[in-house]
Amino acid sequence: MSDKETIIEFPSRFPIKIMGPRHDDFSQTIFELVRVHAADLTAEDIELRVSSGGNYISLTVTVTAISQAQLDAIYRAVTAHPMVKYVL
């Protein structure tokens, strides 16, 4: 497989898990960051979970990915944000 090939078929519904400390603006901030690269993203595409201790938030953002470049752009934008601790 060359560097340009991918194992994902596009378009595809693709879940991205994003974790960070519990903060009032976390969900909205992540929504806005991802929506720059996935214009069809809606609130229904985001699943929120709070950690058992209540200190962290985990978001599963499911995007309709149209290319590897789009996914890469989303990952770069999200991982660069200071509120984000992990992205899977």
C-alpha positions in Angstrom: 0.0 0.0 0.0 1.4 3.4 -0.9 1.4 6.5 1.3 -1.6 7.8 -0.6 -3.8 4.7 -0.2 -6.2 4.3 2.8 -8.1 1.3 4.2 -11.2 3.4 4.7 -13.8 3.6 1.9 -15.2 7.1 1.4 -17.7 8.5 2.0 -18.0 6.8 5.4 -19.5 7.5 8.8 -16.4 7.7 11.0 -16.4 8.1 14.8 -13.8 10.2 16.5 -13.4 10.1 20.3 -12.2 13.3 21.9 -11.4 13.7 25.6 -10.6 16.6 27.8 -11.3 18.1 31.2 -14.9 18.9 32.1 -15.5 22.5 31.0 -18.8 24.3 30.2 -17.7 25.2 26.6 -16.0 21.9 25.7 -18.8 20.4 23.7 -19.6 23.6 21.8 -15.9 24.3 21.1 -15.3 20.8 19.7 -18.5 21.0 17.6 -17.3 24.3 16.1 -13.8 23.0 15.4 -15.0 19.8 13.7 -17.8 21.6 11.8 -15.2 23.8 9.9 -14.1 20.5 8.2 -17.5 18.7 8.2 -20.2 21.2 7.3 -23.0 18.7 7.7 -22.2 17.9 11.3 -25.2 18.3 13.7 -25.7 18.1 17.4 -27.1 14.6 16.9 -23.7 13.4 15.6 -22.1 14.0 19.1 -22.4 11.6 22.0 -21.3 13.0 25.4 -20.1 11.1 28.4 -18.8 12.4 31.7 -16.2 10.4 33.6 -17.3 8.6 36.8 -15.4 11.2 38.9 -17.0 14.1 36.9 -13.7 15.6 36.0 -13.5 14.7 32.3 -15.7 14.7 29.2 -15.6 12.2 26.4 -17.2 13.1 23.1 -17.8 10.7 20.3 -18.2 12.8 17.2 -19.4 10.8 14.1 -18.6 12.6 10.9 -19.5 11.7 7.3 -15.9 11.5 6.1 -15.4 12.2 2.4 -11.6 11.8 2.3 -8.5 11.0 4.3 -7.4 14.6 3.9 -10.6 15.7 5.6 -10.0 13.3 8.5 -6.4 14.5 8.8 -7.6 18.1 9.0 -10.1 17.3 11.7 -7.5 15.5 13.8 -5.0 18.4 13.4 -7.6 21.0 14.4 -8.8 19.0 17.4 -5.4 17.9 18.8 -4.1 21.5 18.5 -6.8 22.8 20.9 -5.6 23.3 24.5 -8.7 21.8 26.1 -8.2 18.5 24.3 -6.1 15.8 26.0 -6.7 12.7 23.8 -8.1 12.0 20.4 -8.8 8.4 19.2 
